[in-house]
Amino acid sequence: MNSRGGQKRLVYQVHVFCCINQRQPGHSRGSCSARGSQDLHKYMKARAKELRIGGIRVNKAGCLERCELGPVMVIYPEAVWYHYNTREDVDEILERHILGGDTVDRLILDADQKFPETNAEPRLRLKVRSLERLTAEIRKFELVAEDGGELPVFTAGGHIDIITGNGLRRSFSLANDPQERRRYIIAVLREKAGRGGSAWLHGNVAVGDILEAAAPRNDFPLDEGASRHMLIAGGIGITPLLAMGRRLRSLGAPATLHYCTRGPETTAFGAEVREVFGDRVVFYHDGGDPSRGIDLEKVLAGPAKGACLYICGPSDLIDAARRAAGHWPEGAVRFERFTAAPRDETGRENTPFDIVLSRRGKTLIVPAGKSILQVVREAGVFVGSFCEEGNCGTCRVRLLGGRADHRDCFLSAEDKARHKAIMICSSRAEPGETLILDI
């Protein structure tokens, strides 16, 4: 109460404290900063401003002594603790807790919790509301929650993994506006040389059917701080770039799309692409001859200061675009494959090594005949995977210490040299090294 007997006026109604503590590299406990908290804190501040949330202060905090659960935040006056890992988590906390007055139960930490709970994979049950044939080989699926409620949030460039009826797990990029909460849109190309997942979806799924899927993930995010955005799509690779275009349009951010297909009849989402990108889209039809497609050397010759490049499509297009953009600044080129790159057959001999699960305080031995992924799963810890051949990036784990013997085809040479991430399905430790994993 103030001196006049009235209600005390608060400067801020909500205080958020985000731990950004940084330990020395290779520390067995890791730290919130090593797990990405500084970038997530910046995103939360910017997103709160974008949502025009009044009376909120998003603060930096030193070590909150819950390192194995990080990144962590605590929100006052309720004193609710959350762990969070992605921008989607931040969006959900802002929208449901701060704006909606509810809690995000899946992210809440118990008062005495020291380690993560055993993490069985969350599954969604999605109903097929509509189907549309976009081209002779591409079908568009509109998916909604079985119970008709809201779906978990996703960010532009994100994807869901669908569990097909023939026991396969397949990743599909989300093409709709990330602001939508009641549907997901995916497009599925029937892959003649694939392992059957796309063929099953084309031949066995009808309107009204229920599909099981993993919650959205994003290994191909937008850099919303970039000054300009250039997007290059090949064929079905348009799907995540269309969601990016929608997001960039809502931000008023300048973006140009170069979109190549074999011909007009194989061009998915043509009308929607024109609507989203307007006069800043260039279509190419190469008839299957890359020399008649995008002139990558010309298009990527001179990057604007602060620009970011996004590439999605066949491996040949991605590799060619990355070579043409070799002079772009480090970190300014992002890509996502929807077909596998050639396997890296190393021929290197396997030897046992130790791994530390930093979030659980466990040290495990990886024998010569098993992968890190197998050993981690045998310890009761779930990590998502898809190809298990080092191609897709699904099992990517942050590497907090140690030097990896990288045997995947997903990470770039620069990423491998930094030793900040590892594909645990295929890669191992260099001789004499202990790997500290963000698990």
C-alpha positions in Angstrom: 0.0 0.0 0.0 1.2 3.5 -0.7 1.3 6.3 1.9 -2.2 7.5 0.9 -3.7 4.1 1.5 -4.3 3.2 -2.1 -3.2 0.2 -4.2 0.5 0.3 -5.0 1.1 1.1 -8.6 3.5 -1.4 -10.3 5.9 -0.3 -13.0 5.8 -3.8 -14.5 3.0 -6.4 -14.1 5.2 -9.3 -15.3 8.9 -9.9 -14.7 10.6 -12.7 -16.7 14.1 -13.8 -15.7 16.0 -15.8 -18.4 19.2 -17.5 -17.3 22.1 -16.6 -19.7 24.9 -18.0 -17.5 28.0 -19.2 -19.5 30.5 -21.8 -18.2 33.8 -22.7 -19.7 33.4 -24.9 -22.9 33.5 -28.6 -22.1 32.0 -28.3 -18.6 30.1 -31.5 -17.8 27.0 -29.7 -16.7 26.9 -27.3 -19.6 25.0 -24.0 -19.1 21.9 -22.2 -20.3 24.0 -20.0 -22.5 25.7 -23.0 -24.2 22.2 -24.3 -24.9 21.1 -21.2 -26.7 19.6 -19.1 -24.0 21.1 -15.8 -25.2 19.5 -15.9 -28.6 16.2 -17.1 -27.1 16.2 -14.3 -24.6 16.7 -11.8 -27.5 13.9 -13.4 -29.4 11.6 -13.3 -26.4 12.2 -9.6 -26.0 11.6 -8.9 -29.7 8.5 -11.1 -29.8 6.9 -9.5 -26.7 7.4 -6.1 -28.4 5.9 -7.4 -31.7 2.9 -8.8 -29.8 2.5 -5.4 -28.1 2.6 -6.9 -24.6 2.5 -4.1 -22.1 3.8 -4.1 -18.5 6.4 -6.8 -19.1 10.1 -6.8 -18.4 12.2 -9.7 -20.0 15.4 -9.7 -17.9 18.7 -11.5 -18.2 19.7 -13.5 -15.1 22.9 -15.2 -13.9 23.0 -18.8 -13.0 19.7 -20.0 -11.5 21.3 -23.4 -10.5 19.0 -25.5 -12.7 21.6 -26.1 -15.4 20.6 -29.6 -16.4 17.1 -28.4 -17.2 18.2 -25.3 -19.2 17.5 -23.0 -20.8 15.3 -22.0 -17.9 13.2 -18.9 -17.0 11.1 -17.9 -14.0 8.1 -15.6 -14.4 6.9 -13.4 -11.6 4.6 -12.6 -9.8 3.4 -16.2 -10.2 6.9 -17.7 -9.7 6.4 -20.2 -12.4 9.5 -21.9 -13.7 9.8 -23.1 -17.3 12.4 -24.9 -19.4 12.4 -24.1 -23.1 14.5 -24.9 -26.1 13.0 -23.3 -29.2 11.3 -20.2 -30.4 8.1 -22.2 -30.6 8.4 -22.7 -26.8 8.9 -19.0 -26.3 5.9 -18.2 -28.5 3.7 -20.6 -26.5 4.8 -19.1 -23.2 4.1 -15.6 -24.3 0.7 -16.4 -25.9 -0.7 -18.8 -23.4 0.9 -17.7 -20.1 1.5 -14.0 -20.5 -1.4 -13.1 -22.8 -3.8 -16.0 -22.0 -3.4 -16.2 -18.3 -2.8 -20.0 -18.5 0.3 -22.1 -17.9 2.2 -24.2 -20.4 2.1 -27.4 -18.5 4.4 -29.3 -20.8 7.3 -26.8 -20.1 6.7 -26.3 -16.3 9.4 -27.4 -13.9 8.6 -28.8 -10.5 9.9 -27.0 -7.5 12.4 -29.8 -6.6 13.1 -31.0 -10.1 16.9 -31.4 -10.9 16.9 -33.5 -14.0 14.7 -33.8 -17.1 11.9 -36.3 -16.9 12.1 -39.5 -19.0 11.1 -38.0 -22.3 8.8 -40.3 -24.2 8.1 -38.8 -27.6 5.0 -36.6 -27.7 2.5 -37.7 -30.4 -0.2 -35.7 -32.1 -3.4 -37.3 -33.6 -4.2 -35.4 -36.7 -7.4 -35.7 -38.8 -7.2 -35.2 -42.6 -9.7 -32.4 -43.2 -9.1 -32.1 -46.9 -6.9 -33.4 -49.8 -6.0 -31.6 -53.0 -4.0 -32.7 -56.0 -1.5 -29.8 -56.8 0.2 -31.6 -59.6 0.2 -35.2 -61.0 2.6 -36.3 -58.3 2.0 -33.8 -55.4 -0.9 -33.9 -53.0 -1.7 -31.2 -50.5 -2.9 -32.4 -47.0 -4.8 -30.2 -44.6 -4.5 -31.6 -41.1 -6.4 -30.6 -37.9 -6.4 -31.8 -34.4 -8.6 -34.9 -33.9 -10.4 -33.1 -31.0 -10.9 -29.9 -33.0 -8.7 -27.9 -30.7 -5.5 -25.8 -31.2 -2.3 -27.4 -32.5 1.2 -26.9 -31.1 2.7 -23.7 -32.5 5.3 -23.9 -35.3 7.7 -21.5 -36.8 8.5 -20.8 -40.5 10.7 -23.5 -41.9 9.4 -26.1 -39.4 8.2 -29.6 -40.1 6.3 -32.5 -38.6 7.2 -36.2 -38.7 4.3 -38.4 -39.7 4.2 -42.1 -38.7 2.9 -44.0 -41.7 0.7 -47.1 -41.6 3.6 -49.2 -43.0 5.8 -48.3 -40.0 7.8 -45.5 -41.6 8.6 -42.1 -40.1 8.7 -39.3 -42.7 9.3 -35.5 -42.3 7.1 -33.0 -44.1 7.6 -29.3 -44.1 4.7 -27.0 -43.0 3.6 -24.6 -45.8 0.9 -22.6 -44.1 1.0 -19.4 -42.1 2.8 -20.0 -38.8 0.3 -17.7 -37.1 -2.4 -20.3 -37.7 -3.2 -22.5 -34.7 -5.9 -24.9 -36.0 -4.3 -26.6 -39.0 -1.2 -27.8 -40.6 -0.6 -27.8 -44.4 1.9 -30.3 -45.9 2.5 -31.2 -49.6 3.7 -34.8 -50.4 5.6 -35.7 -53.5 5.2 -39.3 -54.6 8.8 -40.5 -54.5 9.2 -43.3 -57.1 12.7 -44.2 -55.7 11.7 -43.7 -52.0 11.2 -46.2 -49.3 7.4 -46.2 -49.4 6.3 -43.4 -47.1 5.1 -41.0 -49.7 3.5 -43.8 -51.7 1.5 -44.9 -48.6 0.2 -41.4 -48.0 -0.8 -41.0 -51.7 -2.5 -44.4 -51.9 -4.0 -45.1 -48.5 -5.0 -41.9 -46.8 -8.5 -40.3 -47.3 -10.4 -37.4 -45.9 -11.4 -38.2 -42.3 -8.5 -40.5 -41.6 -6.4 -40.1 -38.4 -2.6 -39.8 -38.7 -0.1 -39.9 -35.9 2.7 -37.3 -35.9 5.5 -35.9 -33.8 5.2 -32.3 -32.6 6.7 -29.6 -34.9 10.4 -29.1 -35.0 12.5 -26.6 -36.9 16.0 -27.3 -38.2 15.7 -24.6 -40.9 14.7 -21.4 -39.1 14.4 -17.9 -40.4 16.9 -15.3 -39.4 14.4 -12.6 -38.5 17.2 -10.1 -37.8 18.5 -10.2 -41.4 18.1 -7.1 -43.4 17.1 -8.9 -46.6 16.1 -12.5 -47.4 16.7 -14.5 -50.6 15.0 -17.9 -51.1 15.8 -20.6 -53.6 13.4 -23.5 -54.1 13.5 -26.5 -56.3 10.3 -28.5 -56.8 8.7 -29.7 -53.6 11.3 -27.6 -51.7 8.9 -24.7 -52.0 6.9 -25.9 -49.0 9.0 -24.5 -46.1 9.9 -21.4 -48.2 6.2 -20.7 -48.6 5.7 -20.6 -44.8 8.8 -18.4 -44.6 7.4 -16.0 -47.2 4.1 -15.7 -45.2 6.1 -14.9 -42.1 8.3 -12.4 -43.8 5.3 -10.7 -45.4 3.8 -10.3 -41.9 7.0 -8.7 -40.7 7.2 -6.4 -43.7 10.7 -7.8 -44.4 12.1 -7.7 -48.0 12.3 -11.2 -49.6 12.9 -12.5 -53.1 12.1 -16.0 -54.2 13.7 -18.0 -57.1 11.5 -21.0 -57.8 12.5 -23.7 -60.3 10.4 -26.7 -61.5 10.4 -28.9 -64.6 7.4 -27.1 -66.1 4.2 -25.1 -65.2 2.4 -28.4 -64.8 4.8 -29.5 -62.0 4.7 -26.2 -60.2 3.0 -26.7 -56.8 1.5 -23.7 -54.9 1.9 -21.4 -57.9 -1.0 -19.1 -57.1 -0.2 -19.0 -53.4 3.5 -18.2 -54.2 2.4 -15.3 -56.4 0.1 -14.0 -53.7 2.7 -14.1 -51.0 5.8 -12.9 -52.9 4.0 -10.7 -55.5 6.5 -9.2 -58.0 9.5 -10.5 -56.0 9.2 -14.1 -57.3 11.0 -15.4 -60.4 9.8 -18.7 -61.9 12.1 -21.0 -63.8 11.1 -24.2 -65.8 14.2 -26.2 -66.8 12.6 -29.3 -68.3 15.0 -31.4 -66.2 18.1 -29.7 -67.5 19.7 -27.7 -64.7 21.6 -25.5 -67.2 18.2 -24.0 -68.2 17.2 -23.2 -64.6 18.4 -20.6 -62.1 21.6 -18.9 -63.0 23.0 -19.3 -59.5 26.3 -17.6 -60.2 24.4 -14.5 -61.3 21.7 -14.6 -58.7 24.1 -15.1 -55.8 26.9 -12.9 -57.1 26.6 -10.0 -54.6 24.9 -10.5 -51.3 23.4 -7.4 -49.7 24.8 -6.5 -46.3 23.0 -8.4 -43.6 21.2 -10.7 -46.1 20.3 -14.3 -45.5 19.9 -17.1 -48.1 17.6 -20.1 -47.7 17.8 -23.1 -50.1 15.5 -26.1 -50.2 15.2 -28.7 -53.0 17.1 -31.6 -54.5 20.7 -32.2 -53.3 22.2 -31.2 -56.6 20.5 -27.8 -56.4 21.5 -27.3 -52.8 25.1 -28.2 -53.5 25.3 -26.0 -56.5 23.8 -23.0 -54.7 26.1 -23.4 -51.7 29.1 -23.4 -54.1 27.8 -20.3 -55.8 27.3 -18.6 -52.4 30.7 -19.6 -51.1 31.7 -15.9 -50.8 28.6 -15.1 -48.6 29.4 -14.4 -44.9 29.6 -17.3 -42.5 26.1 -18.2 -41.2 24.3 -16.4 -43.9 23.4 -19.5 -45.9 20.8 -21.9 -44.6 19.5 -25.0 -46.3 17.3 -28.1 -45.9 17.4 -31.3 -48.0 14.4 -33.4 -48.8 16.4 -36.1 -50.5 19.5 -37.7 -49.1 23.0 -36.6 -50.0 25.5 -39.3 -51.0 26.6 -41.4 -48.1 30.0 -40.7 -46.6 31.6 -44.1 -46.6 34.6 -43.4 -44.4 35.9 -46.9 -43.8 37.2 -45.8 -40.4 37.5 -48.4 -37.6 35.2 -48.1 -34.7 36.6 -48.0 -31.1 34.9 -47.6 -27.8 34.6 -44.1 -26.2 32.7 -42.3 -23.4 29.8 -39.9 -23.7 28.5 -37.6 -20.9 24.7 -36.9 -20.9 25.1 -33.4 -19.4 21.4 -33.0 -18.5 21.3 -36.2 -16.6 24.8 -36.5 -15.0 25.4 -39.8 -16.6 28.6 -41.1 -18.3 28.1 -44.0 -20.7 30.4 -46.1 -22.8 29.7 -46.4 -26.6 31.1 -49.8 -27.7 32.6 -50.4 -31.1 29.5 -52.2 -32.3 26.9 -49.6 -31.4 26.1 -46.0 -32.3 25.6 -43.1 -29.8 21.9 -43.1 -30.7 21.5 -46.8 -29.7 23.4 -46.3 -26.4 21.4 -43.3 -25.5 18.1 -45.0 -26.2 19.2 -48.1 -24.2 19.7 -45.7 -21.2 16.0 -44.8 -21.5 16.4 -41.4 -23.2 14.4 -40.6 -26.3 16.1 -38.8 -29.2 14.2 -38.4 -32.5 15.7 -40.0 -35.6 14.6 -40.6 -39.2 17.1 -41.9 -41.8 19.7 -43.1 -39.2 22.3 -42.8 -42.0 23.7 -39.3 -41.2 21.7 -37.6 -44.0 18.5 -36.0 -42.6 19.7 -34.1 -39.5 16.8 -35.3 -37.3 19.1 -36.7 -34.6 21.3 -33.6 -34.4 22.5 -33.0 -30.9 24.3 -30.0 -29.5 27.9 -30.9 -28.6 29.1 -29.1 -25.4 32.6 -30.6 -25.3 34.9 -33.0 -27.0 35.9 -33.5 -30.6 33.7 -35.6 -32.9 34.6 -37.9 -35.7 32.0 -36.6 -38.1 30.7 -39.2 -40.4 27.4 -37.6 -41.6 26.5 -35.9 -44.8 24.3 -33.2 -43.2 26.7 -30.8 -41.4 28.8 -28.5 -43.5 32.6 -28.6 -43.3 32.5 -25.4 -41.3 30.0 -26.9 -38.8 32.1 -30.0 -38.4 35.2 -28.0 -37.8 33.5 -26.0 -35.0 32.5 -29.2 -33.1 29.3 -27.6 -31.8 26.9 -30.3 -33.1 26.9 -34.0 -33.9 24.6 -36.5 -35.7 24.5 -39.3 -33.1 23.2 -41.9 -35.5 26.5 -42.1 -37.4 29.2 -40.0 -35.9 31.6 -41.0 -33.1 34.4 -39.5 -31.0 37.9 -38.8 -32.2 40.5 -41.1 -30.5 40.9 -40.3 -26.8 38.0 -37.9 -26.7 35.0 -37.8 -24.4 31.9 -36.3 -25.9 29.7 -34.1 -23.7 26.2 -34.1 -25.2 23.3 -31.8 -24.6 21.1 -34.6 -23.6 
